[in-house]
Amino acid sequence: MAEGDPSPCRALGASGAEPPGGVPGQEPGPTVGDHGRAGGLRMVAGALGAERTVSRVRLLEGVSPTAFDRGALSVLVWRSARRGAPLSPLRPLISRAATEGAAGLVIIPPGRRVDPPADAVDLANELRLPVLWAEPGADPLVVLERLGRVAFDAQARAPEDRGGLAQVLRGELGLHPLVERLALQLRAGVRVTDVGGAPLAEHFADPGSLPDGLEPVLVPLVHRDRQVGTLAVYRLRELADAERTVIESIGPVLVLALRVQATEDESEAPARECLAAILGEDLAARESAVRRSKRLVLFPARPTVFVVIMPFGVTVGRVGLDRLSRLFESPAKALDRRALLLVHEGAVVLVVSENVDLDLLVRGLNRRAPVALSVGSSRPVTDVRGFAGAFRQAQRATTIGRRIGTANRVNRYHDLGVYRLLYQLPEHERRAFVQETLGTVAGTDQEAVESRRVLRSFRRTNGNVAESARQLFLHHNTFRQRLAKLQSVLGDFLGDADLRLAVFVALDLHRLDNDLEG
């Protein structure tokens, strides 16, 4: 078979391919070709590397992933960096994947027919990096599920093989990484709880596929004849003997990880105590906590971002916030091992490195939270004395996000624009200005709602009537008629720049105080 020939993966395994274990140090196991055949994917480049052993299958996040795991088959959803922009180039990703020792790449093109770029194919062939091509617009979770069958299909044929356990234990042995790898290996939901039933770590490989009320397989975690926790595995399909062997074998490792985490929690207690004092209103206690934290080096010397998380549209007490904090620890620690969480002033506060992808973090939080979330982030700070200000920034961003109805995404303080200033005005002044400026347009009836949509579209297009009409699916003459009607209510805001500014500011104030959560 010619190198780079885009024939189906079932044709792989011809002479000239690299022997199994093409990545140094890996155990023999499922290869890139095996995964390609299981997923029905096309090999478009790097066929000479099709016999490389795959250690794990990983879904890459974002347009430009930060790292590729050695020996991993990485799945990438190929898209543009922003709407309307061209697709991101693949050559840099292929070069980095080969340099960092990835077993191969799976590319999911956008929802239209896109051929593999010739320059990317040539580079992959040169580097002998296998590139598998999925159907356009394929669901990444479905692709992962198909690829994930390969390892356990091999175990079912040889139950005595402990390769599944080796895959779970490969890498960092912290509680959260172990739970995540076990969930991906089993293609199931995995949760570890303490003896009281409080969740300590969890990961669901495909949370949408599990119905409510599904009974888990429970495995007690015992240390010195005393139960210290429980491992729960949620999956519709019955576990095979080889899978049960893996679960039973990993129990002692999870016990060790629990004890390590308990030690880490104890070591983080002084940092949490200091952080609560720093964020408080007592200035003397704050200064004392700042000095103590510097003396004991409680916080890492790095640019830090504060993230404040509040339930959206519901009221949650202290007990509920403590539970949310425990649920959020797993995705936070997975992205930043030195992340710090605490409950403060009616919210979950998360302190992470500036380099953490906040959008990826929020997706992980949303998968675990039983309610919608309002999330705000601060500007980065480099000194402990800036922590209180950064917390207030994130707190304000979260509150404004709740007010304007932006749930389940990050409200970054530096992106709030004029809302940062408008929110600081007294609420009664804001409401009075809106009523004086907009009059009946500030009402709750359907005509008032439609009038505000017209004004917002007109502002968004910088006064382009044709484009505004197109966005609202109106004829341009109908849009002009509605503008004329609004002028009769609001005054000549088209000809008076000061009045136009007042109307647009009143629109923002109305959105800020309109209580969309209600």
Backbone hydrogen bonds, N-H to C=O, Kabsch-Sander energy under -0.5 kcal/mol:
donor,donor_aa,acceptor,acceptor_aa,energy
5,D,2,A,-2.0
7,S,5,D,-2.1
9,C,41,L,-1.4
11,A,8,P,-1.7
12,L,9,C,-2.5
17,A,14,A,-1.3
18,E,48,L,-2.1
21,G,51,E,-0.6
22,G,51,E,-0.5
26,Q,23,V,-1.6
32,V,52,R,-1.6
33,G,50,A,-2.6
35,H,31,T,-2.1
36,G,32,V,-2.4
37,R,33,G,-2.5
38,A,34,D,-2.2
39,G,35,H,-2.2
40,G,36,G,-0.7
40,G,37,R,-0.7
41,L,36,G,-2.3
42,R,133,W,-2.1
43,M,7,S,-1.4
44,V,42,R,-0.8
44,V,131,V,-2.4
45,A,131,V,-1.0
49,G,46,G,-2.1
50,A,47,A,-1.7
52,R,49,G,-1.7
54,V,30,P,-2.9
55,S,53,T,-0.5
55,S,71,G,-3.1
56,R,71,G,-0.6
58,R,73,L,-2.1
60,L,58,R,-0.6
60,L,75,V,-3.2
71,G,101,G,-3.0
72,A,69,D,-1.8
73,L,56,R,-2.8
74,S,72,A,-0.8
74,S,104,G,-2.1
75,V,58,R,-3.4
76,L,74,S,-0.5
76,L,106,V,-3.2
78,W,76,L,-0.8
78,W,108,I,-2.1
79,R,77,V,-0.5
81,A,86,P,-0.6
85,A,82,R,-2.0
88,S,79,R,-1.3
94,I,90,L,-2.6
95,S,91,R,-2.6
96,R,92,P,-2.3
97,A,93,L,-2.7
98,A,94,I,-2.2
99,T,95,S,-2.2
100,E,96,R,-2.6
101,G,98,A,-1.0
102,A,97,A,-2.7
103,A,72,A,-1.7
104,G,72,A,-1.2
105,L,130,P,-2.4
106,V,74,S,-3.0
107,I,132,L,-3.0
108,I,76,L,-2.8
108,I,106,V,-0.5
112,R,110,P,-2.1
121,V,117,P,-2.3
122,D,118,A,-2.5
123,L,119,D,-2.0
124,A,120,A,-2.4
125,N,121,V,-2.4
126,E,122,D,-2.2
127,L,123,L,-2.4
128,R,124,A,-0.8
129,L,124,A,-2.2
131,V,45,A,-2.1
132,L,105,L,-3.3
133,W,42,R,-3.0
134,A,107,I,-2.7
134,A,132,L,-0.5
137,G,109,P,-2.8
138,A,135,E,-1.8
143,V,139,D,-2.2
144,L,140,P,-2.6
145,E,141,L,-2.3
146,R,142,V,-2.2
147,L,143,V,-2.4
148,G,144,L,-2.5
149,R,145,E,-0.6
149,R,146,R,-0.8
150,V,147,L,-1.2
152,F,148,G,-0.7
153,D,149,R,-2.1
154,A,150,V,-1.9
155,Q,151,A,-1.5
156,A,152,F,-2.4
157,R,153,D,-1.3
158,A,154,A,-1.0
161,D,158,A,-2.3
166,A,162,R,-2.0
167,Q,163,G,-2.3
168,V,164,G,-1.8
169,L,165,L,-2.3
170,R,166,A,-0.9
178,L,174,G,-2.2
179,V,175,L,-2.3
180,E,176,H,-2.3
181,R,177,P,-2.6
182,L,178,L,-2.4
183,A,179,V,-2.3
184,L,180,E,-2.3
185,Q,181,R,-2.4
186,L,182,L,-2.4
187,R,183,A,-1.2
188,A,183,A,-2.0
189,G,234,Y,-2.9
190,V,203,H,-2.9
191,R,232,A,-2.6
192,V,201,A,-3.2
193,T,230,T,-2.3
194,D,198,A,-2.2
197,G,194,D,-2.0
200,L,192,V,-3.3
201,A,192,V,-1.6
203,H,190,V,-2.5
205,A,188,A,-2.0
205,A,203,H,-0.5
209,S,206,D,-1.8
210,L,207,P,-1.1
214,L,211,P,-1.1
217,V,233,V,-2.7
218,L,216,P,-0.6
219,V,231,L,-2.8
221,L,229,G,-2.8
222,V,220,P,-0.7
223,H,226,R,-3.1
226,R,223,H,-1.0
228,V,221,L,-3.0
229,G,221,L,-1.2
230,T,193,T,-2.1
231,L,219,V,-3.0
232,A,191,R,-3.1
232,A,230,T,-0.5
233,V,217,V,-2.2
234,Y,189,G,-3.6
235,R,233,V,-0.6
244,R,240,A,-2.4
245,T,241,D,-2.1
246,V,242,A,-1.8
247,I,243,E,-2.3
248,E,244,R,-2.6
249,S,245,T,-2.4
250,I,246,V,-1.8
251,G,247,I,-0.6
251,G,248,E,-0.6
254,L,250,I,-2.3
255,V,251,G,-2.2
256,L,252,P,-2.1
257,A,253,V,-2.5
258,L,254,L,-2.6
259,R,255,V,-2.1
260,V,256,L,-2.3
261,Q,257,A,-2.6
262,A,258,L,-2.5
263,T,259,R,-1.9
264,E,260,V,-2.4
265,D,261,Q,-3.0
266,E,262,A,-2.0
267,S,263,T,-2.1
268,E,264,E,-1.8
269,A,265,D,-0.9
272,R,268,E,-2.5
273,E,269,A,-2.5
274,C,270,P,-2.5
275,L,271,A,-2.6
276,A,272,R,-2.5
277,A,273,E,-1.6
278,I,274,C,-2.5
279,L,275,L,-2.2
280,G,276,A,-0.6
280,G,277,A,-0.5
283,L,281,E,-0.9
286,R,282,D,-2.3
287,E,283,L,-2.4
288,S,284,A,-2.1
289,A,285,A,-2.4
290,V,286,R,-2.4
291,R,287,E,-2.2
292,R,288,S,-2.3
293,S,289,A,-2.6
294,K,290,V,-1.9
295,R,291,R,-2.3
296,L,292,R,-2.5
297,V,293,S,-0.7
298,L,293,S,-2.1
302,R,300,P,-1.5
304,T,381,V,-3.3
305,V,352,V,-2.9
307,V,350,L,-2.8
308,V,376,G,-2.5
309,I,348,V,-2.6
310,M,374,S,-2.6
312,F,372,A,-2.8
313,G,311,P,-0.6
316,V,314,V,-0.5
321,L,317,G,-2.2
322,D,318,R,-2.4
323,R,319,V,-1.9
324,L,320,G,-2.3
325,S,321,L,-2.5
326,R,322,D,-1.9
327,L,323,R,-2.2
328,F,324,L,-2.3
329,E,325,S,-0.9
330,S,326,R,-0.6
332,A,328,F,-1.9
333,K,329,E,-2.9
334,A,330,S,-1.8
335,L,331,P,-1.1
335,L,332,A,-0.6
336,D,332,A,-2.1
339,A,336,D,-2.0
340,L,351,V,-1.9
342,L,349,V,-1.9
344,H,342,L,-0.5
344,H,347,A,-2.6
347,A,344,H,-0.7
348,V,309,I,-2.5
349,V,342,L,-3.4
349,V,347,A,-0.6
350,L,307,V,-3.0
351,V,340,L,-2.7
352,V,305,V,-2.3
352,V,350,L,-0.6
354,E,303,P,-2.1
356,V,353,S,-1.5
358,L,356,V,-1.0
361,L,357,D,-2.2
362,V,358,L,-2.7
363,R,359,D,-1.9
364,G,360,L,-1.9
365,L,361,L,-2.2
366,N,362,V,-2.8
367,R,363,R,-1.7
368,R,364,G,-0.8
368,R,365,L,-0.8
369,A,365,L,-1.9
374,S,310,M,-3.3
375,V,373,L,-0.5
375,V,409,R,-0.9
376,G,308,V,-2.2
377,S,411,N,-1.9
378,S,306,F,-2.0
381,V,304,T,-2.5
386,G,383,D,-1.8
387,F,384,V,-1.8
390,A,386,G,-2.3
391,F,387,F,-2.7
392,R,388,A,-2.0
393,Q,389,G,-2.1
394,A,390,A,-2.5
395,Q,391,F,-2.8
396,R,392,R,-2.6
397,A,393,Q,-2.5
398,T,394,A,-2.3
399,T,395,Q,-2.4
400,I,396,R,-2.7
401,G,397,A,-2.2
402,R,398,T,-2.2
403,R,399,T,-2.1
404,I,400,I,-2.4
405,G,401,G,-0.5
405,G,402,R,-0.6
406,T,401,G,-2.4
407,A,405,G,-1.1
408,N,373,L,-4.0
411,N,375,V,-2.5
412,R,410,V,-0.8
413,Y,377,S,-2.2
415,D,412,R,-1.7
416,L,413,Y,-1.4
419,Y,416,L,-1.6
420,R,417,G,-1.4
421,L,418,V,-0.9
422,L,418,V,-2.5
423,Y,419,Y,-2.4
424,Q,421,L,-0.9
425,L,422,L,-1.3
430,R,426,P,-2.1
431,R,427,E,-2.6
432,A,428,H,-1.9
433,F,429,E,-2.3
434,V,430,R,-2.3
435,Q,431,R,-2.3
436,E,432,A,-2.4
437,T,433,F,-2.3
438,L,434,V,-2.9
439,G,434,V,-0.7
439,G,435,Q,-1.2
441,V,438,L,-2.0
442,A,439,G,-1.5
443,G,440,T,-1.8
449,V,445,D,-2.0
450,E,446,Q,-2.4
451,S,447,E,-2.1
452,R,448,A,-2.1
453,R,449,V,-1.7
454,V,450,E,-2.0
455,L,451,S,-2.2
456,R,452,R,-2.6
457,S,453,R,-2.2
458,F,454,V,-2.3
459,R,455,L,-2.3
460,R,456,R,-2.7
461,T,457,S,-1.7
462,N,459,R,-1.7
463,G,458,F,-2.9
464,N,461,T,-0.8
465,V,463,G,-1.0
468,S,464,N,-2.4
469,A,465,V,-2.7
470,R,466,A,-1.9
471,Q,467,E,-2.3
472,L,468,S,-1.6
473,F,470,R,-1.1
474,L,469,A,-3.1
479,F,475,H,-2.2
480,R,476,H,-2.1
481,Q,477,N,-2.1
482,R,478,T,-1.8
483,L,479,F,-2.1
484,A,480,R,-2.4
485,K,481,Q,-2.0
486,L,482,R,-2.1
487,Q,483,L,-2.1
488,S,484,A,-1.5
489,V,485,K,-0.8
489,V,486,L,-0.6
490,L,486,L,-3.3
491,G,487,Q,-2.1
493,F,491,G,-2.3
496,D,492,D,-1.7
497,A,495,G,-0.7
500,R,496,D,-2.3
501,L,497,A,-2.2
502,A,498,D,-2.1
503,V,499,L,-2.5
504,F,500,R,-2.2
505,V,501,L,-2.4
506,A,502,A,-2.4
507,L,503,V,-1.7
508,D,504,F,-1.6
509,L,505,V,-2.5
510,H,506,A,-2.5
511,R,507,L,-2.0
512,L,508,D,-2.0
513,D,509,L,-1.7
514,N,511,R,-0.7
516,L,403,R,-0.9
518,G,515,D,-0.9
